[in-house]
Amino acid sequence: MDKGLLIVLSGPSGVGKGTVCTALRKRKPELIYSISATTRRPRDGEVDGVNYFFKEKEQFLTMIQNNELLEWAEYVGNYYGTPIQFVEDTINAGDDIILEIDVQGALKVKETFPEAVYIFLVPPSIDELKNRIEGRGTETADIIKHRLSMAQEEIELLKHYDYAVVNDKIENACSKIESIIVAEHCKRFRFIENKTKEEV
Amino acid sequence: MDKGLLIVLSGPSGVGKGTVCTALRKRKPELIYSISATTRRPRDGEVDGVNYFFKEKEQFLTMIQNNELLEWAEYVGNYYGTPIQFVEDTINAGDDIILEIDVQGALKVKETFPEAVYIFLVPPSIDELKNRIEGRGTETADIIKHRLSMAQEEIELLKHYDYAVVNDKIENACSKIESIIVAEHCKRFRFIENKTKEEV
């Protein structure tokens, strides 16, 4: 059976990762979503193993120590992290799994899963900026320079990723991510890898 | 403006490259098809610059000499080749161009255009074979071994390609190729390349 893919969806804060993920979940229900472990208390209606893996602080610290987390972080006194086991079980079962994560977390995941598919959601503002810069502007050279440098900074983060998807419209971004998943399954090295495993 | 892609569609003879290309042309009319140069006489209804670039033998030999062809071959006394100019003009204009070509030709194209997208159409028989081999077969070990080695030989050619698309159903193969084109346009390095060119 073909192995599933780990798809890491990241990008600058405010770019709309969550919104795109929610839309993608509706369009592509067969895609599995990575479930985080957390030490925060469950809220009403939250189910262990569905919304989160709820852990005691001690359990979480043990997971960190045993390298059971792909990445973790502490926010306002609570720990959040991505359990490796769930990701590995999913891809070994031949299912694709998507992990929505901030840029710092994504870089940590890459240390363990360099073979994952790294997608960077790009804010449309870079494109808008580009258009404005390209247009017959009335801005001073300094402002244009500053804007260019901001755009360059955001683009700089991109170098760690395989794909750049501009989040101009949610449906466009979802379509592109779906195409990327199809294309990645057609990658020659995956094809040969899977065939070889099967035929040996 | 973003540069277009050169998509090289190849695979073993009889795999259905032409059929897939014809179906793709209907589904995706904005995709440009590479036009070959040839020394063979035009048939009724064939138009120069549409079906082929019709050339005298002398002209063709000059094109070879001037490195104006991505690849060329001689069949039954006639020359056939892929003019570089048409491919370059198309991608420089921001349009994608597809080149349907045999495996030998594709490898030659790769020398000039390593950055093109190389898609290998895989006959479904490899998969069928795999299924048969996997199934509780009544075949002798020798037959199984021979079939495996045939499959391995076909897979061997794959190593020069970026993608493997199984031509199980024409519509499936077309969908996958379309997804590959979308995904390739999202490739981070293309995104950065295009942005950098535009902003400098």
Chai-1 contact restraints between the chains, C-beta under 6 A:
chainA,res_idxA,chainB,res_idxB,connection_type,confidence,min_distance_angstrom,max_distance_angstrom,comment,restraint_id
A,L148,B,E199,contact,1.0,0.0,6.0,A-B,restraint_1
A,L158,B,R188,contact,1.0,0.0,6.0,A-B,restraint_2
A,Y161,B,R188,contact,1.0,0.0,6.0,A-B,restraint_3
A,D162,B,R188,contact,1.0,0.0,6.0,A-B,restraint_4
A,Y163,B,C186,contact,1.0,0.0,6.0,A-B,restraint_5
A,Y163,B,R188,contact,1.0,0.0,6.0,A-B,restraint_6
A,A164,B,R188,contact,1.0,0.0,6.0,A-B,restraint_7
A,A164,B,F191,contact,1.0,0.0,6.0,A-B,restraint_8
A,V165,B,C186,contact,1.0,0.0,6.0,A-B,restraint_9
A,K176,B,V182,contact,1.0,0.0,6.0,A-B,restraint_10
A,K176,B,C186,contact,1.0,0.0,6.0,A-B,restraint_11
A,S179,B,S179,contact,1.0,0.0,6.0,A-B,restraint_12
A,S179,B,V182,contact,1.0,0.0,6.0,A-B,restraint_13
A,S179,B,A183,contact,1.0,0.0,6.0,A-B,restraint_14
A,I180,B,A183,contact,1.0,0.0,6.0,A-B,restraint_15
A,V182,B,K176,contact,1.0,0.0,6.0,A-B,restraint_16
A,V182,B,S179,contact,1.0,0.0,6.0,A-B,restraint_17
A,A183,B,S179,contact,1.0,0.0,6.0,A-B,restraint_18
A,A183,B,I180,contact,1.0,0.0,6.0,A-B,restraint_19
A,A183,B,A183,contact,1.0,0.0,6.0,A-B,restraint_20
A,C186,B,Y163,contact,1.0,0.0,6.0,A-B,restraint_21
A,C186,B,V165,contact,1.0,0.0,6.0,A-B,restraint_22
A,C186,B,K176,contact,1.0,0.0,6.0,A-B,restraint_23
A,R188,B,L158,contact,1.0,0.0,6.0,A-B,restraint_24
A,R188,B,Y161,contact,1.0,0.0,6.0,A-B,restraint_25
A,R188,B,D162,contact,1.0,0.0,6.0,A-B,restraint_26
A,R188,B,Y163,contact,1.0,0.0,6.0,A-B,restraint_27
A,R188,B,A164,contact,1.0,0.0,6.0,A-B,restraint_28
A,F191,B,A164,contact,1.0,0.0,6.0,A-B,restraint_29
